[in-house]
Amino acid sequence: LGPPMLYSENGGTCLEFVTRRRFSVSFGAARSSAEDGDPCGDSICRIDNGDDYFYAVICDGMGQGKRAAFASGVSIGFLRQMLEAKMSVETSLSVLNAWLRADREECSVSIDILKIDLLNGKAAIYKSGAAASYLRRGKEIFPIESEGFPVGILKQTAAIRTDLDLRAGDVIMMGSDGIDPDCNVARGREVW
């Protein structure tokens, strides 16, 4: 708890403690374009909504080139606004799915969202058609995988949620397709 605050209210004295964050997050991101010079179809952002939640988001536009880059860029901008406005991940994905499906051209995006409660270390990873993520705890690596379809394909959003209890020193690595195309880490054939 933070330092106590004393104040008067309705003729009485009140003592109030405010919960303070127990966890902090270090964040790094990188992306690259295809060798042929097409724009990258991945978009990445971090969000701290001021309500003691941290988010890391990856959107990967399906396909390649300008169309994929446009779809991922618009989707990440939309999710940023919804999560900064303190909407739930589920509601944000549902509205995004409806919007993408309303487009007359086929438009879909794989979504990977990490949500961390900075007060208690509880986390959730939401995946909709996204590549595996990995939790490194000490010297062990645990894959976080889910089956599902990208947002914008099915009528209902099919995001899979995996809950985690984080500890100091844990590292979560998220990536879009291509970072481990043969799932060697997930299958234990490779160590990073």
N, C-alpha and C positions, 0 to 999 in steps of 0.2 A: 504494500500500500504506500501511497505517497504521503507527504506530510499532512497533518490534520488541519482542517479549516474550521474556525469558530465563527459563528454569526448568530444574530438575534432574529427570531421570527415569532410572531404572535405572542409576545411577552415572555418567551422562553429562549434558552440558549441551545443552539444546535452544534454538534460536533460531527464533521463530515470527513470521511477518508475517501480518496479517489484511487481506484485501481490503477496501477502503472504496469507498463509492459515488462514482461520477463524475458522476452525474446526479441532479437533483432535479426535482420536478414541482409546478407550480402548477395548482390545480384550481378550477373554478367551475361551478356548475350552476344551472339555473332550470327551472321547469315552471309550467304554468297550466292551469286548468280550462276546460271549455267554457263558452260564454256562457250556456247554459241552467242553469248551477249544478250540473250533474252533477260528481261527483268526477273528478279527472284519472286517466286510465288509465295514466300513465307513472310509473315509479319509477326513481330515480337514486341511485347510491352510489359511494363511493370506498373502496378497500380497500388497506391496506398490511399484507401478511401477515407482516411481521417477517423475511422471508427475502429481502430485497432485490428484491422485486417489488411494483409498484404496479398496481392495477387500477381502471378506471373502467367502470361497468356501467349500461346503460340497459335496462329491461324495459318493453315497451309491451303491455299487455293488449289482446287483439283485441276489438273491439266498443267499447262505451262504457259509461259509468256505473259503478255499484257493482261489477258483475261484472268488468269490465275492471280496475278499481282493485284489487279483491281479488286477481285472478290475477297482476297485476304485483307487488303488494306481497308476496305469498307467495313468488313466484319470486325476487325480489331478496333476500329474507331467506334463502331456501335457498341461493342462490349465494354470498351473503356468508359463511355458515357453512362451506360447502365450500371456498371459496378461502382463508379464514382458517385452515382446518385443513390447508392446503397440498396440497389435491387438485388434479389437473390440470383445466384448463378443459374438455377433452374429456370426462373422467369426470363432472365436475359437470353438464355439459349432458346427457349420456346418462341420468344418474339423474333429473334434473329432467324430461326428456322422458317417461321411463317413469311417473313419478308423475303428471304432467299427463294422460297418456293413460289412466291408471287411473280418473280422475274420470268418473263416469257422465254428467255434463253436458259438453258441448263446452267445452274450456278450452285456449286457446293464447296464446302470448306471443312477440312478436318480441324477440330478444336481440341486444345489441350490447356486446361486451366488448373493452376495450383492455387489454393486458397489456404492461408495460414492465419490462425488466430494468435496474435502476438502476445496475448495475455496468458494463455495456457499451453501453447504449443500444439494444439490440435490442428490437424491439416486435412484437406481433402483434395484429391486430384480427380478432375472431371475430364473424361475422354470421350470424344465422339469421332470415331474413325482415325484417331491419332496413333502415331508410333509409340512404342514402349518408352516409358520413363524409368529412371533408376534411382533407388535410395542407397547411398553409401553410408554405412554406419560402422565406424571403426575400419576394419580391413575387409568387411563383407559388403557385397553388392547384391541388392534385391531388385529384380525387375518388377515393374508395375505395368501390367498389360491389361487390355480390355478389347473385346470384340465390339464391333458396332459400325455404324455407317456415318459418314460425314453429315454435317448439318446441311439441310437444303434438299435432301433426297426423299426422306420419308415424311409422311404427314405429321407424325409425332416425333419429337426430339428423342434420340436414343443415347443420350450421354450416360456413361457408366461412371459411378462415383466410387472411389476407393478412399477409405478413411485411414489416417495415420496419426500416431502419437509421436511427435518429434522430440528429439533430445538435443542438447547442446552438441555441436560439432557435426550433426547430420548434414549430408549434402544430397540435394535432389537435382538430378540432371534430366532435363526435358529436351527433346529434339524432334524434328519432323522426319519424314521418311528420308532415307539416304544416310543417316548417321551410323546405323548398324543394319544394313539391308538384309543380311542373312541371319539376323538375330543371334549372332555368336555369343554376345554377352549374356543374353537371356538364357541361352542353352548351356552356359558354363564353359564354352570353348575358347573364350577370350577374356582377358582381364585387363581393365584400364587402370 
